[in-house]
Amino acid sequence: MEFRKKLLIENEPNECYSTLCTIQYLMSLMQHYAKKLMVHTIYSALKRNCSDCGVKILNFLPCELDVSDTAEFVKWKSLKINLPEKQCVCVHDFSENYRCSELTEIQSAYFQKTEVSVHVTILHRHALLEYDCVDSSEDFPEIITKQFFVLSPDLVHDQYFVHQVRNYIVEYLQSIPYSVETMHEFTDGCAAQYKSRHCFGDISQTSDDFGYQHFTRNFFETSHAKGPQDAAGRIIKRQADCAILRGQTQIRTAKDLYEYANSFLTQPRSHCKRRTFRYAETIHRDNRLSFKPVPSIRSLNQVRASRDSAKGLINISELSCFCVNCCHHMYDQCSNSIKTGGYTEWEMKRMHKKMKKMNKCLCKN
């Protein structure tokens, strides 16, 4: 809604006043039906026959329906297909915890089932001739899509868990070996997992921790449970449940789920050729990733860090951009700087021990 308002400012005033945001339209529609309170009108609306309902009523701007090569949505989709060399794209998401079960169990066991954390990453990279038997270049790209899972009995989904996942991904890329200079991450806007001051502080340390030259994290605003990462997590849990019902295995702990998945779900098939599983027994938490707040953090859609910047500095923006110049790190020559508003530098500062103790006392009270 905020993004739509910014686009409206650039158009003619008459067009601005005639175009309603989606939320405003829904509110006016509810008021319309509240006044009528007619049974046949509500029935026709349920049958999708009402002339007052539907997306056709909304007045969209030309930029919102843009499907050309210059559209931002198309650019992000094409980033995976036309990925520059030595770059990688990761789409992260926490799947719903898996509940361990057995084929024969007592009734009260339903309320005492062990849960397992399942983190899913959809990884896009260039093919390697030695590893994938296919060569890839920037002119003739051959992009490999891989599903990367991290299973753990630790049920706390925070910045430390995500840091451990990123560490496993770096180890995997180094083992292939695949040289990565730029990492693009796409996540949802969950504050505890990916979009908090502590997560931004972790991003500011990316070059030192993982060795990337450039790093960007972008946030999806309206894609909860709609991407391939969500489907990948559900398939793994469904396959495990089916194996239990058939009596093929018993899954009582997170280690059992990992052993089953690593043994039976990593074999190449027509619909999914690559799956990799990692198991994290414990997540190390040492308060190293505790940082001071970032203003207006919920309105940000892109965070960027670079080895060339000073330690602890990040660049933040309210809108993401995937134009050719930004993909090649020429951010000063961004072709969409008017829409995005450019980047703002922000220094991430660690919290002192006294401040941590004060926050703990406030939480207890």
N, C-alpha and C positions, 0 to 999 in steps of 0.2 A: 504494500500500500504506500509506503514511504517512497519507494522507487518510482511508482506510478505518478505520484505528486510531482517529483522532480522532472519527469518527462513532460508533464502537462504545462509546466512553466515555460518551456521552450516553444510551445505552440501558440496559436492565436487565441485571444481571450474568449471569443465566441465558442470555439471548440472546447475550451477548458470548462466553461460553465455547462455545456451540454453533455459532458462525459462524467459519469458517476463511477466511483470506486466500487468494487464488488461488495464490500461490507455495507456501504451506503445503500446500494441497490437491494440487498437482502433485508435490511432494516425497513426500507419503504415497502417492500413486498409483504413483510409480516404485518405492518400496520394496515395495509390494504385488506388482507384477509381477516384481520381482527375486526374491522368495521363491517365487513359483509356477513361473516358467520353463516354462510349458506352451505348446506350439505352438498348440493349438486356441484357447487364450485370447488369445494375441497376434494370431492370424488374425481372430478375431471383433472384436478392437479395431480392426484395420485396416479391417474392413468396416463399422464403426460399429454393430455389433450387441451390443457388450459393455454389460452393465448397470452396470458400474463406471465408465464413461467418460461424458463429456458435461457440458455446462454445467448440466444439470438437477440434478446432484449438489450444486452450490454453493448455499449458503444466503445469498441476497442480502437486504440490509436494505430496508425500504420506501423509504428515501430514495435508494437506488441505482437503483431501478426507477421513480423518479418521472418522469412525463412531463407533469405539470401545468404551468400557467403559472408557478408559483413555483419550478420546478426550475432549478438553475443552468445545466445544459446547454441547456435550452430558452430561458433568458434570453439566453445568448450568441447563439443562433441568431436569436432575435427582434430582437437589437440591429441586425442588418443590415437587417431588414425595417422596423422602427419606429425608424429612425435619427433622432435629434433634428436640428434644423436647425443648419447651420454646423458639422457634425461629419462625420468621414470615417473609414472603416475600411479598413485595409490588412493583407493577409495576405502575408507575405514568405517566400521560400524560395529557396535556391540549387539550381538544377537541376544534374544531372550534366553535366560539361563535354562540349561537342560536339567530336567529332573530325572535322576536315576531311578530305575524300576527293575522288577524281576517278573518272570513269567508266573511264578507261584509265590504269592506273598499274602500276609494276613491283612485284614481290612484296616487296622489301625496304622499300618505302614504308609498309608496314603498321606497322612499328616506329618510324617517324619522322613520324607525323601531327601536324599542328598542332592544338592544343586551344583552345577558346574558352569563356570563362566566361559562363554564362547565369543571370541573376538574374530571378526571376519575382515579380511583385506582383499580387495580385487586389485591386482597388480598388473600394470601394462608396461611392457618394456620391448626393446628391439631384440630380435632373434640373434642368437650366437651360432655361428657355423659349427663350432666344436661341440656345443651342448644341444642345440635344437636341430642340427643337420640342415639348417636353412640360413642363408646369409641375408643381411638387412643393411640398408643404407638410407640416408636421408632422402635421396632421389627416388629409391624404390624400397619403401619401408615394409618390413614384415614384422608386424606387432604381435607379440605373444601375450596372451591374457592368462593369468594364473590366480588361483584361489589360495589364499594363505590364511590358515587358521591357527589361533593360539588358544589352548584349553588350559584351564587352571581351576583348582579348588578355591582360590581366593575370590570372594564375591564382592570385593570393593572395587568399583569401576572408577578410577581416578586417574590423575596425570601420571602417577607412578606406573600403573598398569599399561597405559598407552606408551610410556617411555620404554618399557620392557618389550612391547610389541615392535616398536620401531627398531630396537636393538636387534631383535631376531631377524627383521627384514634386512638390515645391513649385513648381518652375518651370512644370510642366504645369498645376497647379491655378490658378496665377496667370494663365496665358495664356488660360484659358477665358472669363472669370475665375470662380473658385469660392472664396468666402470660407470659410476654415477656422479655427475657434477651438479645436476639440478634435480631436486625432488619436488614434485607437485603432489600435495595431499588434498583430498576432498572429504569432508566430514559433515555430520549434522551439527546443529548448534547447541548440543547438550553442554551445559555449563560445567558440570562435574567432570566430564570426560575430555572434551576438546576445546571448549570456549570459555575459559576462566583466566584470571590473572596468573595463576600458577601454570596453566598450559602455555600461555604466552611467554612466561619466563623460561619454560622448557624450550620453546622455539628459539629464544634468544641465544641459547647455548648449543644450538644444533650443529654449527660448524665445528666446535670443539669436541662434541660428543660423538658425532657420526661422520665427520669429514666432508660434508657437502660444501660445495662452493656457493650454491644458491638454494634457497628453500622457500616454498610458498605453501600456505594452508588456506584453503577456500571453504566456505561454509554454505551448505545447502539450507535454504529456508523452508521449502515446501516439499521435501522429498522423503519424509519419514515413512519407512516401510514400503518404499516403492522402487527400490533399485535392485540390481543384480546381487549386491551384497546381502540383502535381506533374504532373497530366495536361496542363496548359497547356504546360509545358516540354517534355514528351515529344512533343506534337503538333508543335511548331515544329521539333524535330530530325527527326522522322519526315518532315515535309513537305520539308525540305531534302534528306534522303537520297533521297526519291522523285524530286525534281527532278533530282538528279545522275544517277540510274539511267536516267531518260528522256532524258538529254542536253540538258535545258533550260538548265542553268547549270553553272558550275564554281565551287566554293567551296574556296579554298585558304587564306584568312585570315579573321580575325574581321570585317574590313571587308567582305569578300565576303558573308558570312552576313548581316550587317546590311543591305546593299544589296538582297539577295534578299528578306529578310523584309519590309523596308519597302516594297518594290515589289509583292509578290504576296500577302502575308499580312495586310495591313491593310484589305482590301476587306470591307465588311459582308456577312455571310452569315446564314443562318437560325439556325445553331447558335452563332455567335460574331459579334456585331455590332461589337465594339470591341477593337482591339489597337493598342498604341502601342509603338514601339521607340526606344531611345536607344543611342548608341554612345559608349563611353568609351575613348579611345586609351590614356590613362595614368591611374593613380590617384595623386593627390598624397598623399605620406606625409611628415609633418614632425615626428612624435613629439608632436604637440599632444594627441592622445588617449591619453595614458599616465597612469594613475591608480593609487593605492594600493588594496590588496585590500579586499574587502567580506566580512565573516564570513558563513559558511553560505550562500554565494551559490547553491549548487546546489539548495537547498530552497525558493528563492523562486519564485513564480509570477506576480507582478505588480510592476511598477515604475512609479512615477508621478512626474511633474514638473509644476510650475506656475510661471507668471510671478509669482504672488503670493508664492511662497516665496523665501527668500534664495538668492543665486547659489551653485550647487554643491550644493544640498540636493535629495535625492530621498526619496520615501516608498516603502517596500518592504513586501511582504506575502507570506506563504506561500501564500495562496489568493486567487484573483480573485473579484470580485463585479460583477454587472451589474444590480443592482436599479435601480429608478427613481431613487432618491436619488443613487446613485453615478454614474449616467449624467448627472445634472444637477449633479454636483460637490458634492453635499451629503454628504460622506464621514462627517461626524460623526453623521449620522442614518441610517447604513447599517442596513438591515433584517437583514443576515446577519453582524453584527459578532461574534456569539458563535461562529460557525463559522470565520470568517476570522481572528479574533484582532486585527482592527484593523491599523493601519499604524504603521510605525516610521520615524522620520526618520533619515537618514544623510547625512553630509557627504562628498562626493567630493573628495579631495585629490590634486593632481597630484604625480607623481613628480619628484624633483629630479634634476639631471644626474648627480650622484655615484651615486645609486641606480641610474640607468639603466646607467651604466658597470659597476657591480658585477654587475648581472644579465647583461650581455653577457659578462663574464668567466666567470661561473658556467656560462653556456650553452656557452662554448667548451671549458671544462674537462670 
